[in-house]
Amino acid sequence: GLIGAVIPAAQLLVQGPLMGGLILMILKLSREGHAEVGDVFLGFQNYGWLLLVPIVQGAVIFAALIPGLIIIIIGAVMMSQELRGMGVGLMIGGGIVIFILMFLAVTLTNFALYLVADRRGTFGEAFSVGYKGTIKNLWAALGLMFVIGLASILGAIPCGLGLIVTIPWSFAVMVKAYEQIFPLPTDQSA
């Protein structure tokens, strides 16, 4: 975020690879029992795909917002006419639709970054496999995303200082969920 504050749009160029590196570092810690701070930069080895994943996720999330935005716009138009009560209801309903669809879009595309970082399939396969794995565990995934979202909101309250704890914690929790939903294939020859 600080990079984007200094150089506009630069965050877009490093966000995916750095998040992928953080995922790889936590995966290495989970699988091997040790990791180094330099492991955070391992995401740059798969730079192109890790750059594109957040962009595609953002496009999917934006597309999910469109129906709610249309409802809000219709409500706003009705507010300027004599249908004020209906306009307010549509605007509130549009906000609810935005929240629900955005929450679903975030949840259903979340594991694509983990699969791409872990190099488990191609870019397109990562979104497909991530979607299918999340659908099979939809209620657990929605509950997990709700808890992580709530923890992030609470972490942001004390001037954002709590995010120092909640962001790494959320990545660690999501890595453990990723390992449970998408276990590594076991070696059949052993």
N, C-alpha and C positions, 0 to 999 in steps of 0.2 A: 503494500500500500504506500509506503514511503517513497518508493521509486516512482510511482505514478504521480505523487505530489510534486516531485522535483522535475521529472520529465514526463509531460502528459503522454498517455497511451503506452508508456514503456512497461507499465505493470502487465499489460496484455502479453508482452514478449517474454516475460519470465515467470508469470504466475503458474501456468501449467507445469513447466519443468521443475519448478521449486516444490510445488505440491506433490508432484510425482516423486521427487527425491525424498521428501519427508515420508511419503508412504513407503518407499523402498527402505529407508532407514528403519522405520518401525517394523516392517516385515522382516528385515535382517535381524533385528533385536529379538523378535518373536521366534523366528526359526532357528537362529544360531546362538542366541543368548548374549550377543554383543554387537555393538555398532559404534561407528565413529561419527563425529560431527561432519566430517567431509562427505559422508554418505548422502547428505542432503543434496549434493550437487550431482548425484548419479542420474537424476532425471534429465540432465542435459545430454546424456548419451542417446536418448530417444526423443530428442528435442521436437522434431516436426509433429509427431502424433500427439505428444503431450501439450504442444502449443494449440493444436486444433480441438482437443477434447473440450476445454472450457468454452471455446467459441461455439461449438455445436450445442453444448449444454445450454449456453445462454440463448441461442436461437430457439431451442425447444421450449425453454421456459418463457421466452417472449411470446412465442406462438400460443402457449397455454393461457397467457394473459388476455389475448385478443377478445374472446367471448365476453369476459367480464368487463373489459373496457367499452365494448359496444353497448352493453346493458347500462353502464354508468352514463355514457353519452346520451342514450335515449332518455334516461332519467333526468339528466341535466336539461335537455330540450323541453321535457314536460314541465320542469320547474319554472321555465319562463312563460309557460302557458297557464291555463287555469286548472291544470291537473297536478297541482303542487304535491298533494298527498301521495299520489301514484308515483310521481317523480322521485320523491324521497325514498319510497319503498324500493324502486328500481335501483337507485344509487346504492342503497344498503345491500340489496341482493347482488348487485354487480361486484361489490367489494367482497362479499362472501364467496362468490364464484371465483374471483381472482385468487383469493387465499387458498381455496380447495384445489384448484387446477395447478397453481404454482407449487403447492406442497406435493402434489402427486408427480408433477414433472421433475422436481428436484429429486424426489425419492426414486423414481424409475430410471433416472439417468446417472445416479450417484456412483454406482460401482464401475462405470465405464472407465473412469480415471484410474481406478485401482487395477483393473484388468490391463489397461494399456501400460501403466507403470511397471507392472509385474511381467509384461511381455507375454501375456497369455492370449494369443490370437491377434488378428489384424485389427485395425481401427474399427471397421464396420462390425466385425465379430464381437468386439468388446462391448459395443452398445447393445447388440442383439443378445449376447450371453448375459450381460448385466441386467437387461430388462427381464429376460426369462427367469433368472435366478431371483430377482426381486419379486416378480409376480408370484413365484412359488412360496415365497416367504413374506407376502405383502403386509399382513397385519403386524408381524414382528418388525419389518422394516419401517413401516409408518410409525409405530410406537417408538422405535429407536430414534428416528429423525425428529419426532416430537420432543423426546427427552433431550436430545442434543440441542435442538432449537431453544428449548426453555433454558438450558444451562448457558447457552450463548447469550440470551437476553439478560439473564441474571448476572453473567460475567461482564456485560457491557455497562451495567448500572453504575458501578463505582468508577466513573470516568474511563471506562474501558480497561481498567487495570486487571479485572478478573479474566479478561480474554487471554492474558499471558498463561493462565492455567487451563481455561476451557478449550482453547484451540488445540493444543497438543493432546489434551485428554480426549477430545472428540475424534481426532485422527486415530489415536490408539484404540478407542472403542470401535470405530469403523473398520480398522484393520482386523480386529478380532472377529467382527461380524463377517467381513470379507472372507477370512480364512474358514469360517464355518459354512458359509453359503457356497463358496467356491474352493473346496479342498484341493490340494495338490494331488495329482494321480499318484497312487502308491506304486512302488517298483514291484512288478509281478514276478520278476526272476528271482527274487530273494526268498 
